[in-house]
Amino acid sequence: MELSAEPALVVGLAVIVVLTLARQCWWQGCAALGVVVLTAGGKEVLKGSLPRPDLVGA
């Protein structure tokens, strides 16, 4: 993950946790956290496993 994306991800997760605790919407809060975690994790997995095209010679 890029260094500029990590603080934004951490702040976003913290906002989700705070809103979940304040509003006591456990189902929606867990779903939101799951979406963020699965999206970031899936991006890292796919980024490492899929081949990158060589655009220099194109």
WOWO-V16690 format. One record per run of one state. SS is the DSSP state (alpha for helix, beta for strand, coil for the rest). FROM is the first residue (numbers start at 1). TO is the last residue. If there is no record, write none. Layout:
BEGIN
ss->(SS SS)
from->(FROM FROM)
to->(TO TO)
END
This chain:
BEGIN
ss->(coil alpha coil alpha coil)
from->(1 3 24 26 50)
to->(2 23 25 49 58)
END
